[in-house]
Amino acid sequence: MPSRYRDWLAQGLRDVKAARSMLDEGFYEWAAFQAHQAAEKGLKALLRFRYREYRGHRLVAMLEELAQQTHTPEAVFEAARELDLHHMGSRYPNHFAEGCLAQYDDRNIAQRCVEYAGRIMEFVQQSLGE
């Protein structure tokens, strides 16, 4: 398996920018989802750097695997737990009993998700020594 961790990292960093753009435009559900995507790609970059691969989307599970080898601050786990809530719910209306997705995410939630993605990406970059 070729590493390609830099490709995953670069795309994760772009996804953080995309999440900020969605936040600025008022697409809060997409900002939350994109924040999850950024964190996911960042954590997959770190796993690939360590020649490991994770097939799935659960940030907490990726961090648990990484925590076996790396000190992982509780604040990073906190961010991952919040972001994991937005992986499916921010994309599909049938995640909720009724209503449009935009009714469930607001500016505060989306802002928090973008900040959490940034926190995870900082952890990833520090762990990579970048």
Wavefront OBJ file of the C-alpha trace (Angstrom):
o trace
v 0.000 0.000 0.000
v 1.649 3.257 -1.046
v 1.518 5.841 1.711
v 0.004 8.874 -0.055
v -0.542 10.502 3.318
v 0.353 13.923 1.904
v -2.499 13.649 -0.611
v -4.961 12.883 2.194
v -3.578 15.743 4.279
v -3.781 18.231 1.399
v -7.379 17.300 0.669
v -8.285 17.515 4.352
v -6.872 21.036 4.513
v -8.898 22.003 1.433
v -12.004 20.513 3.045
v -11.532 22.779 6.084
v -11.532 25.754 3.706
v -14.648 24.416 1.992
v -16.370 24.025 5.372
v -15.546 27.649 6.219
v -16.934 28.727 2.854
v -20.182 26.820 3.459
v -20.398 28.416 6.914
v -19.942 31.897 5.455
v -22.626 31.223 2.822
v -25.138 29.955 5.389
v -25.158 26.309 4.299
v -24.764 25.119 7.857
v -25.583 21.454 7.307
v -22.930 21.287 4.572
v -20.392 23.136 6.721
v -20.887 20.518 9.449
v -20.579 17.650 6.976
v -17.524 19.146 5.265
v -15.908 19.650 8.670
v -16.327 15.933 9.321
v -14.823 15.164 5.924
v -11.798 17.361 6.666
v -11.167 15.636 9.977
v -11.650 12.205 8.426
v -9.108 12.869 5.697
v -6.658 14.322 8.181
v -6.876 11.279 10.450
v -6.580 8.945 7.467
v -3.446 10.871 6.463
v -1.951 10.228 9.884
v -2.903 6.559 9.763
v -1.356 6.213 6.293
v 1.766 7.958 7.536
v 2.004 5.107 10.030
v 1.338 2.569 7.240
v -2.123 1.753 8.502
v -5.414 1.998 6.720
v -8.910 2.516 8.056
v -11.936 1.847 5.891
v -14.850 3.651 7.414
v -15.878 7.088 8.588
v -15.879 6.999 12.404
v -13.422 9.589 13.674
v -13.495 8.248 17.232
v -12.553 4.766 16.003
v -9.609 6.197 14.044
v -8.446 8.130 17.102
v -8.726 5.047 19.290
v -6.453 3.225 16.879
v -3.992 6.137 16.794
v -4.081 6.508 20.584
v -2.419 3.109 20.894
v 0.771 4.743 19.579
v 0.326 8.478 20.095
v -0.793 10.653 22.977
v -4.175 11.967 21.890
v -5.579 14.883 23.910
v -9.119 14.570 25.249
v -10.004 17.782 23.367
v -9.331 15.948 20.093
v -11.613 13.083 21.126
v -14.268 15.649 22.106
v -14.056 17.211 18.657
v -14.316 13.808 16.981
v -17.383 12.799 18.998
v -19.211 15.961 17.946
v -18.191 15.653 14.303
v -19.202 11.993 14.120
v -22.786 13.150 14.783
v -22.721 15.114 11.520
v -21.453 12.512 9.100
v -24.803 11.056 8.091
v -27.307 13.456 9.599
v -26.017 16.410 7.613
v -26.557 14.654 4.282
v -29.759 12.627 4.299
v -33.234 13.889 5.263
v -34.341 10.447 6.429
v -31.821 10.657 9.265
v -34.485 12.635 11.118
v -38.135 11.714 11.592
v -39.182 14.775 9.597
v -37.962 18.110 8.295
v -35.357 19.531 6.000
v -31.725 19.103 7.018
v -31.262 22.863 7.208
v -33.690 22.915 10.149
v -31.282 20.932 12.336
v -27.997 22.797 11.959
v -27.536 26.472 12.715
v -24.612 28.884 12.593
v -23.425 28.025 16.110
v -23.403 24.287 15.441
v -21.655 24.705 12.094
v -19.100 27.116 13.551
v -18.313 24.664 16.321
v -17.886 21.858 13.761
v -15.484 23.946 11.674
v -13.481 24.776 14.806
v -13.392 21.086 15.752
v -12.145 20.156 12.291
v -9.391 22.736 12.697
v -8.485 21.269 16.098
v -8.180 17.775 14.624
v -6.168 19.009 11.652
v -3.766 20.799 14.033
v -3.332 17.537 15.959
v -2.659 15.695 12.704
v -0.113 18.223 11.478
v 1.687 18.257 14.846
v 1.746 14.453 14.878
v 3.228 14.481 11.379
v 5.811 17.058 12.408
v 4.498 19.615 9.906
l 1 2 3 4 5 6 7 8 9 10 11 12 13 14 15 16 17 18 19 20 21 22 23 24 25 26 27 28 29 30 31 32 33 34 35 36 37 38 39 40 41 42 43 44 45 46 47 48 49 50 51 52 53 54 55 56 57 58 59 60 61 62 63 64 65 66 67 68 69 70 71 72 73 74 75 76 77 78 79 80 81 82 83 84 85 86 87 88 89 90 91 92 93 94 95 96 97 98 99 100 101 102 103 104 105 106 107 108 109 110 111 112 113 114 115 116 117 118 119 120 121 122 123 124 125 126 127 128 129 130
